[in-house]
Amino acid sequence: MKRMLRLALAGLLLMGAAPAHERPRTVLAAVPIARTDLPWWRTRHAEKLAELKQKHPELIFLGDSITQNWEKHGPPAWRDFVPVWQRFYGDRNAVNLGFIGDTTASLLWRIENGEVAGIAPKAAVVLIGANNLGRVHWGTEDTLAGIDAILRELRKRLPETKVLLIGILPSERSAWASETTVAVNRALAAKYGKGQDPHVTFFDPTPIFAPAGRFDRALFYDPLLTPPDPPLHPTADGMARLAAAIEPTLAGMLGDKPHH
């Protein structure tokens, strides 16, 4: 009898030690995280705030290095992005808000800290998520949560702006990154690809960079670097193909004639 009582008391103590409710996990990909420890990042953020105040753009591009690359000149030809930008966006009062290395979390911080304040663009192009699959190793669910958080903030702060959401570009960094890219894009297509949200249009870039399921390394410049890196960043030609592919949708958002 005493032994049974001791066992019962021990069981009650163990039950009492267990938390009644597990504390929810913080999804870092979906919370604003600054990179203000980097001097160049602080400087670029300040410069972009000034540019936005001066231009009052009709079109903004939000993203990471793939977006920031639009500001690069050649030679060589593979890094001569500016002529392509001028061809498609030079007369559209556009501002490039791409920052090298940004994740969904750091883009979210920029949105919440002035980069869409006091403006009312007709359209915003969002291309983010590649760096979630890099060193921070945030997977499918976390990356989706981060992208959803960005879209919510844009809807709240820019209620009249149409958003063109581009999926994560294919790469050859790792099998995990490739599988996660496919999973993220599939989920985004299911949520935003059929007109479910009148403010968001999803575009899957996979057919451009991996037509018929075959990855086209020639559209990426990383293997041309010294030392070479796995394909991740499109060449100027790759970005020209992407710009041409999204142009019909973007022109419609802007109420403009398509550029070629």
C-alpha positions as CSV (number, residue, x, y, z in Angstrom):
1,M,0.0,0.0,0.0
2,K,2.8,2.4,1.0
3,R,4.7,1.5,-2.2
4,M,1.6,2.2,-4.3
5,L,1.1,5.6,-2.6
6,R,4.8,6.5,-3.2
7,L,4.4,5.6,-6.9
8,A,1.2,7.7,-7.1
9,L,2.8,10.7,-5.5
10,A,5.8,10.4,-7.8
11,G,3.5,10.4,-10.8
12,L,1.7,13.5,-9.6
13,L,5.1,15.3,-9.1
14,L,6.1,14.4,-12.6
15,M,2.8,15.6,-14.0
16,G,3.3,18.9,-12.1
17,A,6.7,19.3,-13.5
18,A,5.5,19.1,-17.1
19,P,4.5,22.5,-18.6
20,A,0.7,22.9,-19.0
21,H,1.3,24.6,-22.4
22,E,4.5,24.4,-24.5
23,R,5.8,27.9,-25.3
24,P,5.4,28.5,-29.1
25,R,8.6,28.6,-31.1
26,T,9.7,32.0,-32.4
27,V,10.0,31.9,-36.2
28,L,13.0,34.1,-36.8
29,A,12.2,34.3,-40.5
30,A,9.0,36.1,-39.7
31,V,10.3,38.7,-37.2
32,P,12.1,42.0,-38.2
33,I,15.9,41.6,-37.7
34,A,18.2,44.5,-38.6
35,R,21.7,44.2,-40.0
36,T,22.7,47.6,-38.7
37,D,26.0,46.1,-37.4
38,L,27.1,46.3,-41.1
39,P,28.3,49.9,-42.0
40,W,27.5,49.4,-45.7
41,W,24.0,48.2,-44.9
42,R,23.3,51.2,-42.6
43,T,24.6,53.5,-45.3
44,R,22.5,51.9,-48.1
45,H,19.4,52.0,-45.9
46,A,19.9,55.7,-45.3
47,E,20.6,56.4,-49.0
48,K,17.5,54.5,-50.0
49,L,15.3,56.4,-47.6
50,A,16.5,59.7,-49.1
51,E,16.0,58.4,-52.7
52,L,12.4,57.3,-51.8
53,K,11.6,60.7,-50.3
54,Q,13.0,62.5,-53.4
55,K,11.5,60.2,-56.1
56,H,8.1,59.1,-54.7
57,P,8.3,56.0,-57.0
58,E,5.6,54.3,-58.9
59,L,7.5,51.0,-58.8
60,I,9.7,49.4,-56.2
61,F,11.8,46.3,-56.1
62,L,12.2,44.6,-52.7
63,G,14.8,41.8,-52.3
64,D,18.3,40.7,-51.8
65,S,21.5,40.6,-53.9
66,I,19.7,39.3,-56.9
67,T,17.7,42.6,-56.9
68,Q,20.6,44.8,-55.9
69,N,22.5,43.4,-58.9
70,W,20.3,45.6,-61.1
71,E,22.7,48.5,-60.2
72,K,25.8,46.7,-61.6
73,H,27.6,47.8,-64.7
74,G,29.8,45.7,-67.0
75,P,32.1,44.8,-68.5
76,P,32.0,41.8,-68.7
77,A,28.7,41.4,-70.4
78,W,27.4,39.0,-67.9
79,R,27.4,41.6,-65.1
80,D,26.1,44.5,-67.2
81,F,22.7,44.8,-65.6
82,V,22.0,48.5,-65.9
83,P,21.1,48.5,-69.6
84,V,18.5,45.8,-69.0
85,W,17.1,47.8,-66.1
86,Q,16.9,51.0,-68.2
87,R,15.2,49.1,-71.0
88,F,12.4,47.8,-68.8
89,Y,12.2,50.2,-65.9
90,G,14.2,53.4,-66.7
91,D,11.1,55.4,-67.6
92,R,8.9,54.0,-64.8
93,N,10.2,56.0,-61.8
94,A,11.4,52.8,-60.2
95,V,13.5,52.4,-57.0
96,N,15.8,49.4,-56.3
97,L,15.5,48.2,-52.7
98,G,17.6,45.1,-53.0
99,F,20.2,44.5,-50.2
100,I,23.0,41.9,-50.5
101,G,22.5,39.0,-48.1
102,D,19.1,40.0,-46.9
103,T,16.7,37.3,-45.6
104,T,12.9,37.6,-45.1
105,A,13.7,38.9,-41.6
106,S,15.9,41.7,-42.7
107,L,13.6,42.8,-45.5
108,L,10.8,42.8,-43.0
109,W,12.8,45.1,-40.7
110,R,13.4,47.5,-43.6
111,I,9.7,47.6,-44.4
112,E,8.9,48.4,-40.8
113,N,11.6,51.1,-40.6
114,G,10.9,53.6,-43.3
115,E,11.4,52.0,-46.7
116,V,7.7,52.1,-47.7
117,A,6.8,55.1,-45.5
118,G,5.3,58.1,-47.3
119,I,5.1,56.5,-50.7
120,A,2.3,55.0,-52.8
121,P,3.7,53.0,-55.7
122,K,1.4,51.3,-58.1
123,A,3.4,48.1,-58.0
124,A,6.0,46.3,-55.8
125,V,8.1,43.4,-57.1
126,V,9.2,41.1,-54.2
127,L,12.0,38.6,-54.7
128,I,13.2,37.2,-51.4
129,G,14.0,33.9,-49.7
130,A,17.2,32.7,-51.3
131,N,19.3,33.7,-48.2
132,N,16.9,31.9,-45.9
133,L,18.3,28.7,-47.4
134,G,21.9,29.7,-46.9
135,R,23.8,30.0,-43.6
136,V,20.7,30.5,-41.4
137,H,19.1,27.3,-42.9
138,W,15.5,28.3,-42.4
139,G,13.3,25.7,-44.1
140,T,10.1,25.6,-46.0
141,E,7.6,26.5,-43.2
142,D,9.7,29.3,-41.7
143,T,10.5,30.8,-45.1
144,L,6.8,30.8,-46.0
145,A,6.0,32.4,-42.7
146,G,8.5,35.1,-43.5
147,I,7.2,35.8,-46.9
148,D,3.6,35.9,-45.6
149,A,4.7,38.4,-42.9
150,I,6.2,40.7,-45.6
151,L,3.1,40.5,-47.7
152,R,0.9,41.4,-44.6
153,E,3.1,44.4,-43.8
154,L,3.0,45.6,-47.4
155,R,-0.8,45.3,-47.5
156,K,-1.0,47.2,-44.3
157,R,1.4,50.0,-45.2
158,L,0.7,50.1,-49.0
159,P,-3.0,49.2,-49.3
160,E,-3.3,50.4,-52.9
161,T,-0.1,48.8,-54.2
162,K,-0.2,45.6,-56.3
163,V,2.4,43.1,-55.4
164,L,4.2,40.8,-57.9
165,L,5.7,38.0,-55.8
166,I,8.5,36.1,-57.6
167,G,9.3,32.7,-56.2
168,I,12.8,31.7,-55.1
169,L,15.1,31.1,-58.1
170,P,16.5,27.6,-58.7
171,S,20.1,27.2,-57.7
172,E,22.7,24.4,-57.3
173,R,23.8,25.1,-53.7
174,S,22.7,21.8,-52.2
175,A,20.1,19.1,-52.6
176,W,18.4,20.5,-49.5
177,A,18.2,24.1,-50.9
178,S,16.9,22.8,-54.2
179,E,14.2,20.7,-52.5
180,T,13.2,23.6,-50.3
181,T,13.0,26.0,-53.2
182,V,10.6,23.6,-55.0
183,A,8.5,23.2,-51.8
184,V,8.3,27.0,-51.1
185,N,7.4,27.8,-54.7
186,R,4.8,25.1,-54.8
187,A,3.2,26.4,-51.6
188,L,3.3,30.0,-52.8
189,A,1.7,29.0,-56.1
190,A,-1.1,27.3,-54.2
191,K,-1.7,30.3,-52.0
192,Y,-1.2,33.2,-54.3
193,G,-1.1,31.8,-57.8
194,K,-4.8,31.6,-58.7
195,G,-6.0,35.1,-57.9
196,Q,-7.0,34.2,-54.3
197,D,-5.5,37.5,-53.1
198,P,-6.5,40.5,-55.4
199,H,-3.4,42.4,-54.3
200,V,-0.8,39.7,-54.9
201,T,0.2,37.9,-58.1
202,F,2.6,35.0,-57.9
203,F,5.2,34.3,-60.6
204,D,7.2,31.0,-60.6
205,P,10.7,31.7,-62.2
206,T,11.6,28.0,-62.5
207,P,10.7,27.5,-66.2
208,I,13.1,30.4,-67.1
209,F,16.1,29.0,-65.2
210,A,15.3,25.3,-65.4
211,P,13.3,24.8,-68.6
212,A,11.8,21.3,-68.8
213,G,13.3,20.5,-65.5
214,R,16.9,21.0,-66.7
215,F,18.9,23.6,-64.7
216,D,20.6,26.1,-67.1
217,R,24.0,26.9,-65.5
218,A,24.7,29.3,-68.3
219,L,22.2,31.8,-66.9
220,F,24.2,32.2,-63.6
221,Y,27.5,34.0,-63.1
222,D,28.7,32.4,-59.9
223,P,30.6,29.6,-61.8
224,L,32.5,32.4,-63.7
225,L,33.9,33.9,-60.5
226,T,37.4,33.2,-59.2
227,P,37.2,30.9,-57.3
228,P,33.9,29.7,-58.8
229,D,30.7,29.3,-56.7
230,P,27.6,27.2,-57.2
231,P,25.0,28.8,-59.5
232,L,22.8,31.2,-57.5
233,H,22.9,34.7,-59.1
234,P,21.6,35.2,-62.6
235,T,23.7,36.9,-65.2
236,A,22.4,40.0,-67.0
237,D,21.0,37.8,-69.6
238,G,19.2,35.7,-67.0
239,M,17.7,38.8,-65.5
240,A,16.7,40.1,-68.9
241,R,14.7,36.8,-69.4
242,L,13.1,37.2,-66.0
243,A,12.2,40.9,-66.7
244,A,10.7,39.9,-70.1
245,A,8.7,37.1,-68.5
246,I,7.1,39.3,-65.8
247,E,6.6,42.3,-68.1
248,P,3.0,41.5,-69.2
249,T,1.9,41.2,-65.6
250,L,3.9,44.2,-64.4
251,A,2.7,46.4,-67.2
252,G,-0.8,45.6,-66.3
253,M,-0.3,46.6,-62.7
254,L,1.3,49.9,-63.8
255,G,-1.4,50.6,-66.4
256,D,1.5,50.9,-68.9
257,K,2.3,49.4,-72.3
258,P,4.6,46.4,-72.1
259,H,8.3,47.1,-72.6
260,H,10.5,44.9,-74.7
